[in-house]
Amino acid sequence: MKSLVLAEKPSVAREIARVLGCKQPHKHYFEGSKYIVTWALGHLIELKMPEHYDPKYKTWRLEDLPIIPQKMGLTIIKQTSPQFRAIAHLAKRPDIKDCIIATDAGREGELVARWILQKIQWQKPLWRLWISSQTDKAIRDGFKQLKPGAQFDSLYQSAVCRAEADWLIGLNVTRALTTKYNEPLSAGRVQTPTLAMIIEREKEIQHFVPKPYWTIHARIGPFSAVWEKNGEKRIFSKEAAHQLYQKLQIHQASVISIERKKKTEPQPLPYDLTELQREANKRFGFSAKKTLNILQRLYEHHKLVTYPRTDSRYLTPDMEATMLERLKAMAGSYKEEVGPLLAKKSKVIARRVFNQEKVTDHHAIIPTEEPLHLMKLSDEERKLYDLIARRFLALFYPAYEYETIHVVFDAGGEQLVARETAIVDIGFRKVLGKSDNEPSRPHLPIIRKGQVLTLNELELKEALTEPPLRYSEADILSHMEKYGLGTPATRADIIERLLETEAVERKNSRLYPTKKGKQLIELVNQELRSPELTARWERELEAIARGKGNAKAFLQNIRRQTEQLVSEIKQSKQTYRAHNLTGSMCPECGSFLKERTTKEGKVLICANTECRYRKHKKEAKLSKRRCPQCQKRMEIHEGKAGVYFQCRRCNMVEKAEEKKSTAINRQDRALLKKYSAENDAFGTSLGELLKQALDKKES
């Protein structure tokens, strides 16, 4: 008898099959003497769409909403149905005794497998492979310690509740908004409050009024000091600032108080997914989605890091025995950092990292025992691995120790304050590198109360208050984590969804709301915009996963909420104006065309939702010719009067003939040749062309 092993992806199935000795490859599975390893392709099963319940739902109509099936059904995804049929066929084989779920060890992975098993009506024993890395050792150990499938029933219930809640609210609210306002408007229980936060920040920036302020700086003996009163360094009155500056035109200041302290900064904990996405965004400009994709390759393909989709930054106590093996695996590429640790057989100094109670489904992301070969990694993979590796190595180094001094000076009755820092022990920062605020002093000066020092280099500086910055992806991930919006595994997809639906755009690594996004948030129910509501739902889902929540009550509440949200949209008196209407008309129905930005470039689509007209917009080509006003490169176009250059910014237009031929470079000539119907050179007469041709022939 054999066990049927169900993995989530072909690549993972291939590795499991190799470790288990399943050497007979087939189109849909690998077979061995004890195991048959097959795979899903992500989800093979999904919740039924509205048209599966009633064909009338194929057409989106406001009057048909809300769509709330009494019982949610499952359907086979058409594109991957051959793989599902293969699994169903394997499950019916008489030599199959049980099934081992080997999909990703998390909520979504559980759902992938359980829906497949539910659809094939699996009745035999069920086991769960629960591992945190894809190394051969982890796979072998995992198969020796299989867990009963029933142990993860609560996790499955939580996954079902999440899927049904997203279907009910996302689908109904999206259909209601789209049909009410005749525009593709997407809303959901996580993406809507995330969008609301981005728009709220935009409002703060738009309403911000800069104010001038002044600060006074001085050099007092060996210290850099600044004027300060009640903790405030800024002076918002020009007259007061100049009066203070004149008052401080003295040459001495006396020490009225000294405070010296020795401080310790503990080693940072290893990364969870959200923290790693934030760090990669700050350091390398990686989007949250890009970080997750790179991390997945390091986990699945290279097997160098542990399970990525974790929300814990702690390790289990039993993992301490594996630390030395992990260091040995890294030693070849981190000789300077790891060598001393191996020589002394060092143990983890940051003992607080071992905490069973703070490990949820998975522990923090750390290196595995797989031997490291950096040359096999891409540049982006090396960068991300290096972050994980150095954060892990920091656990073996001492805490960072430093000394601070806080000195208050009296100068003519005014207080100037100096704050400086010196390193006592570099500790773990030896492997993490210097921080932005790293102190430069090797030691702090010796000073005593009442001492009089020379005051010089007095300087009055003027500046303007600045608005808050727009959110980067690192910022929005922090806020999503703070309010419990989504999970570490879904937050990247939520940000990408906002970008794809054109509610948000990315400029210079910052997130800007679009006109569409600003209008959308005004049309959505106030409660759905609130992060508190979604955070409460996420807490309930987490409680269900731990067997402490009520799945039935949660879904009943979601159904009531769906009815309320759709009802409010139906009764709303608000209006929506399409932000992307062009002046062009649809050649098929006569409606205006809309311009949309897609992965394939700009596309023109018909504003009439019943019309399917769509075409790619021809992008204007930039020439090397510069606008005489703004000096930006001008576009090259062809009109009724021939080819011309145009600057979009200044609306300057120049005919091609207006420039001497010597000023037109090779690239522009090629463009002119392409755009010219006669395929001739501009500014050159027919006679000159004939002469050039004859001269060329004679030569």
N, C-alpha and C positions, 0 to 999 in steps of 0.2 A: 504493500500500500504506500501511496505517496501523498505528500502535502502540497497543496496549491498555494504558491506565494504570490501575492498581488502587490507589485511596486507601483509607484506613481508615474515614472517616466522610463522609457526604454534604456537610457544610459544607466540609471540606477539598477534596473533589472539585470543588465549585462554584468555589472560588478557583483551583484549578489549571486548571480548564477555562477560566475567564475569562482567565487569564494566557496560556494556550496558544491562545486564539482559537477555542475549541470553542463555537460559538454556537447549535447545534441541540439544544435540551433534549428529553429523552425521560424516560419514567417511571423508568428504571433507569440512565441514563447521559447524558452530553453528547457530542456528536459535532462534529468539525471536519474540516478537509481533511487533517490529518496525524495527529491523535490521536482516540481514543475514551476518555473518562475515565469510569470506573465506580467503585463503592465497595463496601466491606463495611459491616456495621453492628456494629462490634466483631467478635467472632468469628461466622462463619457456619458453621464446622465445629468439632466438639469430639470428644474421645475418647469412644468407645462406652461406654455405661453397662453395668453387669453384666448387666442383663436382655437386652441386645442379643446377648450371648454365649450365654445360656441363660435361657429364660423363668422358670425356678424362682427366679432371683435377684430377681424382683420382690418376693418375700416375704423379709424380712430374717431369717435364721436363723444362729445362732452356729456350728452344725455345718457350714455351707457355707463357712466362712472358713478360710484366706484365699482371696480371689478374685485369682488371678494369671494373666491370659491369656498364652499363649505368645508371641503377637504382638499388640500393641495396635492396635485398628482405629479408624477415623474414621467419624463419622456427621454428617449434615446436621442443623443445629438447625432444628426444625420451624417455629418462629415466624418465622424469617427466610429460609425456603427459597425464596420467590419471587425474592429478590435473588440468591441463589446460582444459581438456574436461569437468570436473566438473564445473569449473568457467564459461565456455561457456554455459553449460546447465542452470546454475543459471541465467545468464544474459538474457536468453530467457523467463524466467518465467513472466507471465502477471502481477503478483503482485509486480514486481520490478519497482520502479519509477525512481531511480537515483543510481549513484555509488559514493562512497566516497573513494578516494585513501588514504590509511593509511600506505603505505610503508614508509621506512626511509625517513626523511625529508631532502633530499639532491639530488644531480644530479643523482647518480646511482639509488637511490630509485624511482625517478621519471621515469627513463627509464624502470625499472622492470615493473611498472604498465602500463605505456603508451603503451608499446609493446604488452602486453596482450590485452588491450582494442582495440588497432589497429587491432590485429589479429582476434578478435571476432566481429569486425565492430560495436563497441559501438556507438549508436546514441542518447542516452538519456542524461539528465543533468549530469554534472560531478562536484564534489566538492573535496576539498583537506583538509585533517587533517594535520595541521602543528604544531607539538609539540616538545619540547626540553627535555622532560623526560617522563618516563613510569609510573609515579605514578597515582593512581586512580584519584586524583584531577586534574592532568594535562590532563588526557584522557577526563574526564567529561567537563572541561573547553574548551578543544579543540573542542569537538563536539557541544558546544554551539556557537563556533566562527569559523565555517567552512568557508573556503575561496573558491571563484569560481575557478574551474579547469583552466580556461583560463588565470588566473593570473600567472600560472607557465608554459605557453607555451614556453617562452624564455628559461627557465631552461631545458625543454625537448629538444629543438632544440640544445642546447649546448651539452647535453648528447649524442644525435644522432651523432653530428659532432665528438665528442671524440671517440665514438665507431667505426664509419666509418674510421676515420683517423688511428686508431690503426690497424684496419683490413687491410686497403690498404697498409700502410707502413710496418707494422710488418709482415704480411703474405707474401707479395711480396719479401721483402728484405730477409726474412728467407728462403723462397723457393729458391731464386736466389743463396744465399751463399751455401746452403745445396747441391744443384744440381751441382753448379760450382765446389765445392771442395770435394764432396762426403763425407761430414761429417755433422752431425746435428749441425748447427750453427744458433743460435737465435739472432735476432736483433730487435730493436724497437725504437720508437721516444723518449722514456724516459729511458729505460734500457741502451741503447748504450752510451749516454753522461754520465750516472752515472758510467758505467764501465770505461769510458775514464778518469774520475777524479781519480778513484782508481789506474789506471795504471800510470797516470801522477805522483801521489805521489810515486809509486814504483820506477819510474825512478829517482826521486829526491834522494831517499834513496840509490839506487844502484850507482849513480854517486857522492855521497857525499864522500869527503875525510876529515877525522878528523884532526884537527890541535890542538896542545897543546897550552894552555894559562895559565896565572898565575893571581891570585888576591891577594891583601894584605888586611888583616883584623887586627883591633886593638880594644882594650878597652880603651875608653877615658872618664875618670870619670864614670858617670852612663850610658854612651851610648856605643852601639856597632857600630863601624864605619868601612867604607871600602874606600880604595884609589879610587879616581875617577878623570877623566880629560875629560872635554867636554862631560859629560854624559856617558863615556865609562869606565867600571870597569876592563875590561880584558886587559892584557898585553901579546902580542903575541911574544915577544922576551925574551928568557931566560936571556940573559945578562942584558937587561934593567930592567927586574923584580928583579934580584939580586942586581943591583945597587940601585934601589929604596928602596929595603928592607934594605940595609946597610945605606942608607941616613936617613931612618926613625928610626934608632936605637938611638932615643933620648927619653927623659922622660917627655916632656911637649908638649902640643898643645894649641893654643889659639883660641877662638871663633871669627870668622870673620863675620858670618851672622847667623841670627835666623829667621825662618818663622814659626809662629804658626797659625793654622787655625781650626775653628770648621766647621765640615761638616755634612751633613744629607743625609742618603740613604733612598729613598722612599720605601714604601711597594711594594714587587713584585706583578705583576698582576697574576690572576689565569691562569691556564694552557690552552693552545690549545693542539690539539692532538700531533703535532710534538714536541713541547716543553716537553710534558709529556713523550713521547717516549725517548727523549734524556736523561731526568733526570732518568728514570727507567733503562736505559742502563748504565749510569754512576754509579748509586747507587747499583743496584741489578744485573747488567749484563743481564737484559731482552732484548731479541731481539725486534725490532720494531713490528714484527708480534705478538709476545707473549704478549706484552703490550696491543695491540689493542684487542686481544682475551679476556684478563682478564678484560679490560675496558668494553667490550661488555657485559660480564656477570654481571658486577656491574650495568650496565645500564638496561639491559633487564630482567635479572633474579631477582636480588636483588633490583633494582629500587632505588639505593642509589646515583647515579650520573646522571648528565644531558647528553644530546646527545654527543657522543664521537667524531664523525668525523667533528670537527669544526676547522676553521683556525683563529678564533677570540679569543682574550684574554680580551675582555671587556663584560660588561653587559648592558642591556637596562635600562633606568631610572625607568621604571615602576616596575622593579624587586626589587627595594629598599624596597618595602612594604612586600616582602616575606623573608627578611633576618632574622627576629626574629624567624620565624617558622623553618627555616633551622637550626638555632643555637639550638633551643629546641630539634630538632630531634637528634642532635649530643651529647646533654648534658650528657647522661648516660655513654658514653665511653670517653668523654673528659671533665671530671668534673673540673679539675684544670684550663684548658684553657677557657672553656665556662662559668663556674660558675660566675666569676666576671663580665663578659659581660652581662649575663642575670640579675644579681642583679641590675646593673645600667641601664638596658635597652639600652645598648650601640648601637650606630649606626656606620655604616661604616665610618672610618676616611679617608681612601684612596678614596676621592671623584672622582678622575680621572677615576676610573674603570667604572663609569656610563657614557657611551658615545654611543649614538644611531648610530652615523655616522661610528663608527669603528666595529659595529656588522654586519657581513655579513648574511649568511643564518641562522647561529646559534651563540649564545653567548658562552662565555668561559665555560669550564668544572668545575662545582661546585657541592657540595652536594645538594640533594633534600630534601623535607620535610618528606620523609619516615623515620620512627623511625629506628635508627641504633642499630643493634645487632651484635657486632663484632664476637661473638662466632660462628655465622652462616657462617662466611667467612673463606675461606682457608687462609693459610699463605701468599700466593702470592697476593690474593685479599686484605688482610689487609694491606700489604705493599703499594700497589698502592692507595688504598683508603686513607691511612694516608698521602701520598704526596698531594693528592687533598684537603683533609680536612685542613691540616696545612697551605697550600697556601691560602685557603679561609679564615681561621681564622686570618691570618696576616693582612687582610684588616681592621680588627677592632682594631688593635693595633697601637700605635704611630710609627712614622718613627724612624729608628735607627740613633742615633747621636754619633759622635765620634770627637776626637780632634787629629790633627796631628802636628808633629814638624819636621822641616827640618833644621838641624844644619850643617854648614860648618866650619871645623877646618883648621888652618894652622899649619903644622908641618915641620919645616925646609924648607919652601918654597913649600911644596907639600900640596895638599888638601885631606882631609879625610872627608867623608860625613856620617851623621847619619840620618836615617828616622825612626821615631817611632810613634805609635798610642796608644791612650787610649780611653776607652768607656766612654761616657757621659750619654747616656740613651740607654739601651739594646733594647727597643721598640719591634718591631715585631719579632726580633730574639729570643725572649723568647719562641715563639711557633715553630719557624723553627729550633731552635737548633743552635749550634755554627758552624761557617764556618771554612774552613781550615786555613784562614789567620786571625783568631780572635786574636785581641791584648790581651796580657797577663797583661799589666800594668794597675793598677787601676787609676793612674794619671801620668801625665808627670812631669819630674823634672823642677824645676825653674832654669833658667840659663840666663846670660846676655852677651851682646856683649863685647868682650875684655877680658873675663874671661879666666884664664889659668888653664888647668886641667891636671891631670896626664895621660900620655900615657903608657899603658903596654899591655901585652898579644899580642904583635905583631906577626903575623903569615903569612907566605907565602904559599899559596895553589896552587897546580897544578891540572889541569883538561884538558879534551879533549872536543872540540866542538862535539855536537851530531847531528845526522841526525833527520829530522822530523819523528814523529811516523806515522806508518800506521794508516789509518782511523779506528776508531771504528764505530759502527752503529750510535752512537750519533753524531760523526763528519760528517758522510756522510749525515745524515738527515739534519744537519745544512746547508751543501752545497747545498743539493737538494732544501731546502727552499729558500736559498739565490738566486739561479738561477731560481727558479720557476719550478723545475722539478717535474711533477706529482702534486698530491693534498695530503692533510693530510690523506685522505682515501686510497690512492693508493701507497704511498711511501714504506710502509712495504712490500707489494706484489712485488714491483719492486726489492727490495733487496733479497727477497726469490727466485725470478725468476733467478737472477744472480747466486745464490747458487745452485739451482736445475739444471741449465744448465751447471754447472761446469766451468763457466767463472771466478768465484770467490770462494774462500774457506775461512772458518772462523777458525782462530787459536788464542787461548788465547784472545778471544773477539776482535780480530782485523781482518780486511778484507784484504786478500792477493789475487792478481790476479794469475790465473793459467796459464800454458803454452798455454792452449786453449784460454783463455781470451786475452792474449797478442797478439796471432796471429790474433784472430778475430778482434780486434780493428784496426789492420793494413789493413784488407780487406774491412772495411766499409768506405763509403764515408766520407770525411773530414767534410762536413757540418753536417752530421747526428751525428758525435761525439761531435759537439759543443753544450754546454748547452744553448748558446744564441738562437739558432734556436728553440729548444724545448720550451724555456721560452717564446719566441714570440708567439708560437702556444698556449701555456697555457693562455697568456694574451688575445689572440683573443677569446678563448673559454669562458673566464670569461666575456668578453665584450658581447658576444652572450647571455650568461645567464642573463645579465642585460638589454637585449633589445637594446644594443648599437652597436652590431656587425652584420656582414653580413654572415649568415651561408652558403649561396650559394657560395659566393666568397671564403670563407675559404676552402670548399670542392673542388672547382675547382683548387685552389692552391695546395692542398694535392695531387690531381690526377697528376698534372704536376710534382710535386716533386717525386712521386712514379715512373713515367716514367724515370726521370733523374737518380734516384738511381739505378734502375734495369739496365739501359743502361750502367752505369759506371761499374757495376759488370760484365756484359757480356764482356765488352771490356778490362777488367783488365788482366794484364800479371802476376799478383802475384800468388804465389803457397802456398799451405797449407800442412803441414806435421802433421799427426795425432799424438798427444802427448801420446796416451794411447794404442798403438799397443803392443801386447804381442808376444812371440815367438810361441804360440800355433796356430794350424790350425783348421779351422772349419771342423767338420766331415761330413758336408753335401755338401759344395761347394769347400772346399780347401782353402778359403781365410784366411787371418790372423784374429785372434780374438782380439777385443778391450776390455779393462777392464774399467768398469764404476762404479761409486759409486752412489748407490740409497738409498732410505729410508729403503729398505729391506736388505741392505748390498752391497757387491761387486758383480757385474754381468759381465759375459763374453758374448759379443754379436759379431756377424759376421760383419766384416768391409764392406762386400758387402751389400749395402742397399736393394737389391732385395731378399736377403736371410733372413729368419726370425729366424735363429738359435739363441738361448739364453739360458744360464744356470747360476745358482748361483755358484760363486766361493767358493770353500771349504777353509775356513779360517784356517790358521795354529794355533794350540793350543800352548799356552805358558806353559812351565813346571816351576818348582821351581828351576831347576838347573841354576846356574849362569855362564856366560861366564868368562873364566879365564883372559881375557884381559880387557873387559869393565865392567864386573860385572852385565850386564843386563841379564834379564831372557831369556833363550834360547827356541826356538821353538822345538816341538817334531814332527818327521816325520817318515814315514815308507817307506823304499826303498827295492831294490832287496836283499841287504845284511842284511835286518832287520831294526829294529827301531834305530833311531839316533837323537841326539840333534844338533841344528844348531843356531848360532847367525847371524842374518841378517846383523847387523851393521859391525861385524868384519869378517864375513864369516868363523868363526871357526866351525868345525864339530867334534863331539865326539860320538863314538859308545856307546850304552847303557851299554855294558859290562865294559867299561873303568873305571866306578866309582864303588866303593865297594857298595854292597847292603845296607849297613848301612847308606850310604850317600844319598840313594834315599828315599824321604819321601813318605808318604801315597798317596798324590795326584799324584805324578809321577808314583808310582806303579800301580795306577788305570788306568792311561793313557797308560802305557806300556802294561798292561793286555788287554786293549781295542784294541791297535794297533797290538798286536802279533797274528799271524795266528794260532799258536799252543796254544795260551792262557796260556803260561807257564811263569815262572819267569826267568828273564835274569840273567846269571851268576850262575844258579843253575843246577847241573847235574840231569839226570833222576834218577840215583841211590839215590841221596839225597832226591829228591821229594818222591820216593817210601818209603824211610826210614821214612820221616816225616809223610806220610799217615798212615804207619803201627803203628808208635808211637802214633799217634792221636787215632787210632782205639783201641789200647790196653788200653789207658788211659780212 
